[in-house]
Amino acid sequence: MSIKRAVISGGGTGGHIFPAIAIANRIKLENPTAEVLFIGAMGKMEMEKVPQAGYPIEGLWISGFQRRLTVKNLMLPFKIIRSMLKARAILKRFAPDVVIGVGGYASGPTLKVATQLGIPTVIQEQNSFPGKTNKLLASKVSKICVAYEGLERFFPANKIELTGNPVREDVVQIEGKREAAFEFFQLDSNKKTVFIVGGSLGARTLNESVKHQLAYFAEKDVQLIWQCGKFHLDALKTELGDELPKGIILTDFISRMDYAYAAADIIISRAGAIAVSELCLIGKPVILVPSPNVAEDHQTKNAMALVDRGAALLVKDVVAREELVPAIMELLNNANESLVLGEKIKELAIHQADAKITAVINKVLN
């Protein structure tokens, strides 16, 4: 049967929201008349981002468990009960053919109620180490779409489908864009170029690791595309002054990520699930600096899934200020290691994840 109505639930971070919207877009592409409703957590970024993408969303009064003693934890049982009651009302009214959970606070109550109501359910787990919500739901849902091998440790093997993470297709299509990329950034295509990306909000550790080394990069004739994040740009400009060394591009946001990837000889990045999936498709040598400030240390586990296969290098956040720039220079000067890393990471790429996930949804319905 074709999909007439689908509910997608979850959010909290871009790493949950982007795959959710990509799945919705694919459902609409294959089923133009389908209705897609999102269920998110009130006050979280999905309540803004999902309507911007053109989809309706309803919010649940739900939040996560705080690791420190706080009044919010006392409210959690009431929030869960209220969220489940509201999710039940939404699902009964909307009557979806399928409910898809992408992780995040809202997906727990929504998927739990969906399984109680006998509605087919699919989880999309982005990380190599699943979050608590998805682990708790695993025994009840119909299928689990994953981006990494080896998740039988956490999920029933017969429910797992290796689909990959949906990525921004326009971002990973870099073939034939090298010259246009150097023109866009006004850089020299004959010089080694490093792309440092800390996500839309930036990464303080990455910024602090390179800000005092700009003259060193220039001295070694290495160009830098440095995406520092919107929260850090003004402070960095004040500290560094307006006159940066030639070949250093400092920006809070990059509108053409495909050009940044195309220009780069090596890429320095955090290890969020979606970033890692993009990097596998890009197929260039990567140094990952996992953020320590994420639940259950997901980013380190995502990074190690590549490092253990010889597909990336890792520099720990705690030592990055001393060790990141030397690691960059060592890799730039080792053509053989760069080549091997690029080949190995590309072997882990999973193409057309959104289509694969929609195929799993169709399998659950038929």
C-alpha positions as CSV (number, residue, x, y, z in Angstrom):
1,M,0.0,0.0,0.0
2,S,1.1,3.6,-0.6
3,I,1.6,6.0,2.3
4,K,-1.4,8.2,2.8
5,R,-0.6,9.7,6.2
6,A,2.7,9.5,8.2
7,V,3.8,10.9,11.5
8,I,7.5,11.7,12.1
9,S,8.5,12.4,15.7
10,G,11.7,13.6,17.4
11,G,14.2,16.4,17.2
12,G,16.1,18.5,19.6
13,T,19.2,18.9,17.4
14,G,19.9,19.4,13.7
15,G,21.2,15.8,13.7
16,H,17.7,14.6,14.4
17,I,15.7,17.2,12.5
18,F,17.5,17.1,9.2
19,P,17.1,13.3,8.7
20,A,13.4,13.7,9.7
21,I,12.8,16.4,7.1
22,A,14.7,14.4,4.5
23,I,12.5,11.3,5.2
24,A,9.4,13.5,4.9
25,N,10.6,14.9,1.6
26,R,11.2,11.4,0.2
27,I,7.8,10.2,1.3
28,K,6.2,13.2,-0.5
29,L,8.3,12.6,-3.6
30,E,7.1,9.0,-3.8
31,N,3.6,9.7,-2.6
32,P,2.7,13.3,-3.7
33,T,-0.7,13.2,-2.0
34,A,0.5,11.9,1.3
35,E,0.0,14.0,4.5
36,V,3.0,14.2,6.8
37,L,2.6,15.5,10.4
38,F,5.5,16.1,12.8
39,I,5.4,15.7,16.6
40,G,8.2,17.5,18.4
41,A,9.1,18.9,21.9
42,M,7.8,22.3,22.8
43,G,10.5,24.9,22.9
44,K,13.0,22.8,20.9
45,M,14.4,23.8,17.5
46,E,12.1,21.5,15.5
47,M,9.1,23.7,16.4
48,E,10.8,26.4,14.2
49,K,12.7,24.3,11.6
50,V,9.9,21.9,10.6
51,P,7.4,24.7,9.6
52,Q,10.2,26.4,7.7
53,A,10.5,23.2,5.7
54,G,6.8,23.3,4.9
55,Y,5.4,20.7,7.3
56,P,2.9,21.0,10.2
57,I,4.1,20.1,13.7
58,E,2.5,19.6,17.1
59,G,4.5,20.0,20.3
60,L,4.6,17.8,23.4
61,W,5.5,19.0,26.9
62,I,8.5,16.8,27.3
63,S,12.2,17.1,28.2
64,G,15.1,14.8,29.1
65,F,16.3,13.6,32.5
66,Q,18.8,16.0,34.1
67,R,22.0,14.3,35.4
68,R,22.2,16.6,38.4
69,L,19.5,17.0,41.1
70,T,17.0,19.4,39.9
71,V,13.3,20.3,40.2
72,K,12.9,19.5,36.5
73,N,13.5,15.8,37.2
74,L,10.5,15.9,39.7
75,M,8.3,17.1,36.8
76,L,9.4,14.4,34.4
77,P,6.8,11.7,35.3
78,F,4.0,14.3,34.8
79,K,5.5,15.4,31.5
80,I,5.7,11.8,30.3
81,I,2.1,11.1,31.2
82,R,0.8,14.3,29.7
83,S,2.9,13.8,26.5
84,M,1.6,10.3,26.1
85,L,-2.0,11.4,26.5
86,K,-1.5,14.2,23.9
87,A,0.4,11.9,21.5
88,R,-2.5,9.4,21.8
89,A,-5.0,12.1,21.0
90,I,-3.0,13.2,18.0
91,L,-2.5,9.7,16.6
92,K,-6.2,8.8,17.0
93,R,-7.2,12.0,15.3
94,F,-4.7,11.9,12.4
95,A,-4.8,8.1,12.0
96,P,-1.4,7.6,10.4
97,D,-0.4,4.5,8.4
98,V,3.0,4.6,10.0
99,V,4.9,6.5,12.8
100,I,8.6,7.2,12.3
101,G,10.9,8.1,15.2
102,V,14.2,9.9,14.7
103,G,15.4,10.2,18.3
104,G,15.0,13.1,20.7
105,Y,12.6,13.7,23.5
106,A,9.3,13.7,21.7
107,S,9.9,10.4,19.9
108,G,9.7,8.3,23.1
109,P,6.1,9.0,24.1
110,T,4.9,9.1,20.4
111,L,6.4,5.8,19.4
112,K,5.4,4.1,22.7
113,V,1.7,5.1,22.1
114,A,1.9,4.1,18.5
115,T,3.0,0.6,19.4
116,Q,0.2,0.4,22.0
117,L,-2.3,1.4,19.3
118,G,-0.9,-1.2,16.9
119,I,0.3,1.3,14.3
120,P,3.4,0.2,12.3
121,T,6.5,1.9,13.6
122,V,10.0,2.6,12.3
123,I,13.0,4.0,14.1
124,Q,15.9,5.8,12.4
125,E,19.0,5.7,14.6
126,Q,21.7,8.0,13.3
127,N,24.6,7.1,15.7
128,S,26.9,4.1,16.1
129,F,25.8,4.0,19.8
130,P,22.0,4.3,20.2
131,G,20.4,6.7,22.5
132,K,18.3,5.5,25.5
133,T,15.0,6.3,23.9
134,N,15.6,4.1,20.8
135,K,17.1,1.3,23.0
136,L,13.9,1.2,25.1
137,L,11.6,1.2,22.1
138,A,13.6,-1.4,20.1
139,S,11.7,-4.5,21.2
140,K,8.3,-3.0,20.3
141,V,8.8,-1.2,16.9
142,S,8.5,-2.9,13.5
143,K,11.8,-2.0,12.0
144,I,15.0,-0.1,12.9
145,C,17.0,1.8,10.3
146,V,20.7,2.2,11.2
147,A,23.7,3.9,9.7
148,Y,26.4,1.7,11.2
149,E,27.1,-2.0,11.2
150,G,27.3,-4.0,14.4
151,L,24.2,-2.6,16.2
152,E,22.9,-6.1,16.9
153,R,24.5,-5.5,20.4
154,F,21.6,-3.1,21.1
155,F,18.7,-4.0,18.8
156,P,17.0,-7.3,17.7
157,A,18.9,-8.4,14.7
158,N,15.8,-9.3,12.7
159,K,14.5,-5.7,12.9
160,I,17.7,-4.0,11.8
161,E,18.0,-2.5,8.3
162,L,21.3,-0.8,7.2
163,T,20.1,2.3,5.4
164,G,22.6,5.0,6.3
165,N,21.8,8.6,7.3
166,P,20.0,11.0,4.9
167,V,22.4,13.8,3.9
168,R,22.1,17.1,2.0
169,E,22.6,15.8,-1.6
170,D,23.7,19.3,-2.9
171,V,26.4,19.4,-0.2
172,V,28.1,16.0,-1.1
173,Q,28.0,16.4,-4.9
174,I,31.5,17.9,-5.3
175,E,32.6,16.3,-8.6
176,G,34.0,18.9,-11.0
177,K,33.6,21.8,-8.6
178,R,37.2,22.3,-7.5
179,E,38.1,25.3,-9.7
180,A,34.8,27.0,-9.0
181,A,35.4,26.4,-5.3
182,F,38.8,28.2,-5.3
183,E,37.3,31.0,-7.2
184,F,34.4,31.3,-4.7
185,F,36.8,31.5,-1.7
186,Q,39.4,33.5,-3.7
187,L,42.1,31.1,-2.8
188,D,45.0,29.6,-4.8
189,S,44.2,26.2,-6.3
190,N,47.9,25.3,-6.3
191,K,48.2,25.5,-2.5
192,K,47.3,22.9,0.2
193,T,43.9,23.8,1.7
194,V,42.5,22.7,5.1
195,F,38.7,23.0,5.9
196,I,37.9,23.3,9.6
197,V,34.2,23.0,10.3
198,G,32.6,23.1,13.8
199,G,28.9,23.0,12.9
200,S,26.5,25.9,12.6
201,L,27.1,26.9,16.2
202,G,30.9,26.5,15.9
203,A,33.2,24.5,18.2
204,R,35.2,26.4,20.8
205,T,38.0,23.8,21.0
206,L,38.6,23.8,17.2
207,N,38.7,27.6,17.2
208,E,41.1,27.8,20.1
209,S,43.3,25.1,18.5
210,V,44.0,27.2,15.4
211,K,43.6,30.8,16.3
212,H,47.1,31.3,17.5
213,Q,48.6,29.3,14.6
214,L,47.4,31.4,11.7
215,A,50.8,32.8,11.0
216,Y,52.2,29.3,11.0
217,F,49.7,28.2,8.4
218,A,50.6,31.1,6.2
219,E,54.4,30.5,6.7
220,K,53.9,26.9,5.6
221,D,51.9,28.1,2.6
222,V,48.8,26.3,3.8
223,Q,45.4,27.8,3.2
224,L,42.5,27.6,5.7
225,I,38.8,27.7,5.3
226,W,37.7,28.2,8.9
227,Q,34.0,28.0,9.8
228,C,34.0,29.2,13.4
229,G,30.2,29.5,14.1
230,K,28.0,32.4,14.7
231,F,28.6,32.6,18.4
232,H,32.4,32.9,18.0
233,L,32.9,35.2,15.0
234,D,32.8,38.6,16.7
235,A,35.1,37.6,19.5
236,L,37.6,36.1,17.1
237,K,37.6,39.2,14.8
238,T,38.2,41.4,17.9
239,E,41.0,39.1,19.1
240,L,42.7,38.6,15.7
241,G,42.0,41.9,14.1
242,D,40.6,42.5,10.6
243,E,43.9,41.8,8.8
244,L,44.2,38.0,8.7
245,P,47.2,36.4,6.9
246,K,46.6,35.8,3.2
247,G,44.9,32.5,2.5
248,I,43.0,32.4,5.7
249,I,39.2,32.5,5.3
250,L,37.3,33.1,8.6
251,T,33.5,32.9,8.5
252,D,30.7,32.1,10.8
253,F,28.6,30.3,8.1
254,I,29.4,28.7,4.7
255,S,26.6,29.0,2.2
256,R,28.3,26.6,-0.3
257,M,29.5,23.7,1.8
258,D,30.0,21.7,-1.5
259,Y,32.7,24.2,-2.5
260,A,34.4,24.0,0.9
261,Y,34.5,20.2,0.7
262,A,35.7,20.4,-3.0
263,A,38.5,22.8,-2.2
264,A,39.8,20.9,0.9
265,D,42.8,18.6,0.8
266,I,41.9,17.5,4.4
267,I,38.9,18.2,6.6
268,I,38.8,18.8,10.4
269,S,35.4,18.2,11.9
270,R,33.3,17.2,14.9
271,A,31.9,13.7,14.7
272,G,28.1,14.2,14.7
273,A,26.3,11.4,12.9
274,I,25.2,13.5,9.9
275,A,28.6,15.1,9.5
276,V,30.2,11.7,9.6
277,S,27.8,10.4,6.9
278,E,28.6,13.4,4.7
279,L,32.3,12.9,5.1
280,C,32.1,9.3,4.1
281,L,30.4,10.4,0.8
282,I,32.9,13.2,0.3
283,G,35.8,10.7,0.5
284,K,38.6,12.9,1.6
285,P,41.1,12.5,4.5
286,V,39.5,13.6,7.8
287,I,40.7,14.4,11.3
288,L,37.8,14.1,13.8
289,V,37.7,15.9,17.1
290,P,34.6,14.5,18.9
291,S,32.6,16.9,21.1
292,P,32.7,15.6,24.7
293,N,29.5,17.6,25.4
294,V,26.9,15.1,24.0
295,A,24.8,12.4,25.5
296,E,26.5,9.1,26.1
297,D,29.6,10.4,24.3
298,H,28.0,9.6,20.9
299,Q,30.5,11.5,18.9
300,T,33.6,9.6,20.2
301,K,31.8,6.3,19.3
302,N,30.9,7.6,15.8
303,A,34.5,8.6,15.3
304,M,35.9,5.3,16.5
305,A,33.6,3.5,14.0
306,L,35.7,5.1,11.3
307,V,39.1,5.1,13.2
308,D,38.9,1.3,13.9
309,R,38.5,0.8,10.1
310,G,41.5,3.0,9.2
311,A,39.1,5.5,7.7
312,A,39.8,8.6,9.8
313,L,42.2,10.1,12.4
314,L,41.1,11.2,15.9
315,V,42.3,13.9,18.1
316,K,40.7,14.0,21.5
317,D,39.0,17.3,22.5
318,V,41.0,17.6,25.7
319,V,44.4,17.6,23.9
320,A,43.3,19.3,20.6
321,R,44.8,22.7,21.5
322,E,48.3,21.2,21.6
323,E,47.9,18.3,19.1
324,L,45.5,19.3,16.4
325,V,47.7,21.6,14.3
326,P,50.7,19.2,14.4
327,A,48.4,16.4,13.3
328,I,47.1,18.5,10.4
329,M,50.6,19.3,9.2
330,E,51.8,15.7,9.6
331,L,48.8,14.5,7.5
332,L,49.3,17.2,4.8
333,N,52.9,16.1,4.4
334,N,52.0,12.4,4.1
335,A,50.5,11.9,0.7
336,N,50.3,8.1,1.1
337,E,48.3,8.2,4.4
338,S,46.0,10.9,2.9
339,L,45.3,8.7,0.0
340,V,44.6,5.6,2.1
341,L,42.3,7.6,4.5
342,G,40.3,9.0,1.6
343,E,39.9,5.6,0.0
344,K,38.9,3.9,3.3
345,I,36.3,6.5,4.4
346,K,34.7,6.3,0.9
347,E,34.2,2.6,1.4
348,L,31.9,3.3,4.3
349,A,29.7,5.6,2.3
350,I,26.0,4.7,2.1
351,H,24.2,6.4,-0.8
352,Q,20.5,7.3,-1.1
353,A,19.7,6.7,2.5
354,D,16.3,8.5,2.3
355,A,15.2,6.1,-0.5
356,K,16.4,3.1,1.5
357,I,14.5,4.3,4.6
358,T,11.3,4.9,2.6
359,A,11.7,1.3,1.2
360,V,11.8,0.0,4.7
361,I,8.6,1.9,5.6
362,N,6.9,0.5,2.5
363,K,8.1,-3.0,3.6
364,V,6.5,-2.5,7.0
365,L,3.2,-1.5,5.4
366,N,2.9,-4.2,2.8
